[in-house]
């Protein structure tokens, strides 16, 4: 068995989804340690997050830079957990570059991928020594001019390419169709690398959710073949490993599956790799709870009114055909309500002022009452980072927890927003 294979099989991977069968100990610990609970809150299993990162590292060659996508969850305290474990961070905006630096990420572990970089951002990236993935030829010409004006840079400049292999199951989050706005056609890469010799790597990203292992493998292989022919130093294979949101979803590939699928691409183990996972590392580590503020009859269905809606689960509300979550009714102590004979087809309504703010229009739920909790599973990614300001509701607080022998230890990751914080935001005084 080779060294890389041994790494992939050294330990059993952690379940990517945090167990939520009984979260009452976590909620009880939060009440005791924080002096109570707000009307809605988000919880992250920090032990599981670190274990997921360890699984990712075990699936790839040891020198791989795993740059976790900040946009998946930009809470700095969570980014700090990953950076302390050795991760890099992937930024899709200059503001996210600043978040990466605020989290203590060394600049040589920050990957900057925005398709809309200003001259000032490009110059600062070169100065800081970031990994800089270029989106289009005009950006290359601007970097060429900047390099002519300054001493040699520590920055690594890569070219984002599109192998144009088609979309995954969700077109809106697929990025290697012919219609994708990202990158240049892979066939253009050789000429651009010859024209701009400061390019030292290639970057490909297949999409986010709805992308299967065969498409991930095909995109990486096609790009690796070009990188091999051009003798480039590194290859950024992006992310896109899907997650499972409900039991009806297909079982997603593990990180070990992903690593094995890529292990025969040209340059594996010789050319340095970069990954950019986000959803697959964060989603299953997070869950949210909201108090059930009211239960009302709407068109003959019990309808739970809660404090999280399209502001938090934007994709679930606006694209319900593509996105779903599991919802669990808990009693006031946080224990699951029995799903027995009393279960009825029910609705879950968010708090926002439009009729479409519905998290579910019909699913079997046990009877709920005001003062119960509703738990939303697997919402650690692309939820808080997509928070909507519609109706000006404040961010819910975010807590992390670790398991100890007696009770979970709770820590504040982000305090959320008070009404006065929202006022300060809209008056520009924050």
PEQUIGI-V492830 format. One record per residue. D_LAST is the distance of its C-alpha to the last C-alpha in whole Angstrom. Layout:
<<D_LAST> <D_LAST>>
This chain:
<<57> <55> <52> <49> <51> <51> <47> <47> <49> <49> <47> <46> <43> <40> <40> <37> <36> <35> <37> <36> <39> <38> <35> <35> <36> <32> <31> <33> <32> <28> <29> <31> <28> <25> <26> <26> <25> <22> <23> <23> <22> <23> <25> <26> <30> <29> <33> <34> <31> <33> <36> <35> <34> <37> <39> <38> <39> <42> <43> <43> <44> <43> <41> <39> <35> <33> <30> <28> <26> <22> <22> <24> <21> <18> <18> <18> <20> <22> <23> <23> <26> <28> <27> <29> <32> <32> <31> <29> <26> <26> <24> <24> <21> <20> <16> <19> <21> <18> <17> <21> <21> <18> <21> <23> <25> <28> <27> <31> <30> <27> <29> <27> <28> <26> <29> <26> <26> <25> <28> <25> <24> <28> <28> <26> <27> <31> <29> <28> <31> <29> <32> <31> <32> <33> <33> <36> <38> <36> <34> <37> <38> <35> <35> <38> <37> <35> <37> <40> <37> <37> <38> <39> <36> <35> <34> <36> <36> <37> <38> <36> <39> <40> <44> <44> <45> <44> <41> <41> <41> <37> <37> <34> <33> <36> <36> <39> <41> <42> <40> <37> <34> <34> <36> <40> <43> <44> <48> <46> <45> <48> <48> <44> <45> <48> <46> <43> <45> <41> <41> <41> <40> <40> <37> <38> <36> <38> <35> <33> <35> <38> <40> <43> <44> <47> <44> <42> <45> <47> <44> <44> <47> <47> <45> <46> <50> <48> <46> <50> <52> <49> <49> <46> <44> <41> <41> <37> <38> <35> <34> <35> <37> <37> <36> <38> <36> <39> <42> <43> <42> <44> <44> <42> <43> <42> <41> <44> <45> <43> <44> <48> <47> <46> <49> <51> <49> <50> <49> <48> <48> <48> <46> <42> <40> <36> <35> <32> <32> <29> <30> <33> <31> <28> <29> <32> <30> <28> <28> <26> <27> <27> <28> <31> <30> <33> <36> <38> <41> <40> <43> <45> <42> <40> <37> <34> <31> <28> <24> <24> <25> <24> <21> <22> <25> <25> <28> <30> <29> <30> <33> <34> <38> <36> <34> <34> <33> <35> <35> <36> <36> <36> <37> <35> <36> <35> <38> <39> <41> <45> <45> <49> <51> <48> <46> <45> <44> <40> <37> <33> <31> <27> <25> <24> <25> <28> <31> <31> <28> <31> <31> <35> <38> <40> <41> <43> <41> <42> <42> <39> <37> <34> <33> <34> <32> <32> <31> <30> <32> <31> <27> <26> <26> <24> <23> <19> <19> <20> <17> <18> <15> <18> <18> <15> <16> <13> <14> <17> <18> <20> <22> <25> <29> <32> <35> <37> <41> <40> <37> <33> <31> <27> <24> <21> <19> <16> <15> <14> <11> <12> <12> <10> <7> <9> <9> <5> <5> <8> <8> <6> <4> <0>>
